[in-house]
Amino acid sequence: MNLWEAILTLVVPLAAVIWGVNICHQRGLWLLAGWNTMGPEERETYHQKALCRLYGRCVALCGVGLFLVLYGSFQHRDLPLCLGVAIIAVMVLLSVVVPILNPKKYRKSR
């Protein structure tokens, strides 16, 4: 692994983990595209803390998956690559499915 690959493998996933932790602590919401496009009235229908915790954890774990994907890709190893893709896929799926399955936790009653 050359220096560029090592830097890329460490810096990009670390940035994703830091971003996820910030979202989990309700900082950096302006980086969430869907949140920015909502109007203030629509934002009021969501439990912001619960959504931030969920999305922050998912983004942080996607950073771990991204590390595995990059490491497996640059080292030509299939197991870390497949595990990283699986982690990212599960986190994306959970970020969509969990609020649908548990609407009382993530949406305010009208």
C-alpha positions in Angstrom: 0.0 0.0 0.0 1.5 3.3 -1.0 1.3 6.5 0.9 -1.7 7.9 -1.1 -3.7 4.7 -0.5 -2.9 4.7 3.2 -4.0 8.3 3.6 -7.2 7.8 1.6 -7.9 4.6 3.6 -7.6 6.4 6.9 -8.7 10.0 6.3 -12.0 9.5 4.4 -13.5 6.9 6.8 -12.3 8.9 9.8 -14.1 12.0 8.4 -17.3 9.9 8.0 -17.0 8.7 11.6 -16.4 12.2 12.9 -19.4 13.5 10.8 -21.6 10.6 12.2 -20.6 11.5 15.8 -21.4 15.1 15.2 -24.8 14.3 13.8 -25.4 12.0 16.8 -24.8 15.0 19.1 -27.0 17.2 16.9 -24.2 19.2 15.3 -23.7 19.3 11.6 -27.3 19.0 10.6 -26.8 21.4 7.7 -24.9 18.5 6.0 -28.0 16.4 5.8 -29.5 17.0 2.4 -33.0 15.9 3.3 -33.1 17.9 6.5 -32.1 21.1 4.6 -34.8 20.8 2.0 -37.6 20.5 4.6 -39.6 23.5 5.6 -39.7 24.5 9.3 -43.2 23.2 9.6 -42.2 19.8 8.4 -39.1 19.7 10.6 -41.4 20.2 13.6 -43.2 16.9 12.9 -40.0 14.9 13.6 -38.2 14.0 16.9 -34.9 15.6 16.1 -32.9 13.9 18.8 -34.0 10.4 17.9 -33.4 10.9 14.2 -30.0 12.5 14.9 -29.0 9.5 17.0 -30.1 7.0 14.4 -28.6 8.8 11.4 -25.4 9.6 13.3 -24.9 6.0 14.3 -25.6 4.9 10.7 -23.2 7.4 9.2 -20.4 6.5 11.8 -20.8 2.8 11.0 -20.8 3.6 7.3 -17.4 5.1 7.9 -16.2 1.9 9.5 -17.6 0.0 6.4 -15.9 2.5 4.1 -12.6 1.8 5.9 -13.1 -1.9 5.3 -14.0 -1.3 1.6 -11.0 0.8 1.0 -8.6 -1.5 2.9 -10.0 -4.6 1.1 -9.8 -2.9 -2.3 -6.3 -1.6 -2.0 -5.0 -4.9 -0.4 -6.9 -7.1 -2.9 -8.7 -8.9 -0.1 -12.2 -10.0 -0.5 -13.4 -10.6 3.1 -12.9 -7.0 4.3 -14.3 -5.6 1.1 -17.4 -7.7 1.3 -17.8 -7.0 5.1 -17.5 -3.3 4.4 -20.1 -3.4 1.6 -22.4 -5.4 3.9 -22.0 -2.9 6.7 -22.8 0.1 4.5 -25.8 -1.7 2.9 -27.2 -2.6 6.3 -26.8 0.9 7.7 -28.5 2.5 4.6 -31.3 0.0 4.9 -31.7 0.6 8.7 -31.7 4.4 8.2 -34.7 4.0 5.9 -36.6 1.1 7.5 -36.3 1.8 11.3 -38.2 5.2 11.2 -40.9 3.5 9.1 -41.2 0.5 11.5 -41.2 2.7 14.6 -43.0 5.9 13.7 -43.9 6.9 17.3 -40.2 7.2 18.2 -39.3 9.3 15.2 -42.5 11.3 14.3 -44.5 13.6 16.5 -48.2 12.9 16.6 -50.2 15.6 14.8 
